[in-house]
Amino acid sequence: MAHELPSLPFPSNALEPHIDKATMEVHHGAHHKAYVDNLNKAIAGNPALESKSLDALIGDLPSVPENIRGAVRNNGGGHWNHSFFWKSLSPKGGGAPSGKLADAIHSAFGGFDAFKEKFEAAGLARFGSGWAWLVSHGGKLEICSTANQDNLLMGRTIAGCEGKPVFGVDVWEHAYYLKYQNKRGAYLKAIWNVIDWNAVARNF
Ligand code: MN3
């Protein structure tokens, strides 16, 4: 079955003023859609790959034929990363995590503010395009980042970082350029207002 573009879980203007409607429309309707379309194109005519779930597909890149491996890595990763990203954002987001997630953040980073600072630094330090991630290793939290559309399911050898994704933030220019231009740091600060900590806690 072909991979499909999931609907946004909120209207495209719902995250304003932090993420503007025009950015959401082009990000979801053009960029994410292109990853889905190009993934389907790459695996078309290969029933073994077409029958795999997205997780199974990008979690076993070495088994993908070499001539389409790059396309599956970029577009499969892009589809996974964006699908995950939308679900962790909400117009009712913001504030601070609670419960076990808050405890884990305190124990790993010394506090919520220290965590936010370290996460923003990871997003800023990613040269070019990629993602900043909060990952869990059996409940122990870590921050890391991946290049381009690399995904944690690809493993450390390929993605440079591994663990269970708790949440990720897209730091490609297409995620913020219309509103924030070159100010990636301002976008990363604004994102905290729309992070859905209940969704993030469920991932954790
Ligand atoms: Mn993106």
Boltz pocket constraint, residues with backbone or C-beta under 6 A from the ligand:
constraints:
  - pocket:
      binder: B
      contacts: [[A, 27], [A, 31], [A, 82], [A, 170], [A, 172], [A, 174], [A, 175]]
      max_distance: 6.0
